C-alpha cells in the first residue's frame, strides 16, 4: 500500500523578490569591493522509509537535516511511539543526531531506509 508523499521537512522558503532590473549593492559589497555571487540552492534530497509490511513514506529534505527530525515526522505521520522503532540504512542503525549528508555519498540524491519495530522480552 503506497502512501502519499509527506511534505518536505525543515523546508525554508525565501520570500519572493521583485526584479526591478537594477542591482543595489549591500553594505558588505561596498566595504570589501567584492562582487556577490548568489548561492545556488541545493537540490532536494529524497528519503524513502519502508516499513515491515511494504508501506513507504517519502520525505524531501535538505542534506544538512538531522535524521532525528525525519524520524520524528515519520512516527508522527504513522502514529508510532518513537521509542519503539528503529531505522536502518545499509545495515547500520541510524541515530537521531546523524545528518543526511554524512550517511550517503555526495553525488547521491536519495536514500532508502528500513523501519522496524523493536522487540523486547517475549515468551
Secondary structure by P-SEA (a helix, b strand, c coil): cccccccccccccccccccccbbbbcaaaaaacbbbbccccccbbbbbbbcccccbbbbbbcccccaaaaaaaaaaaaccccccbbbbcccccccccccccccccccccbbbbbbbbbbcccc
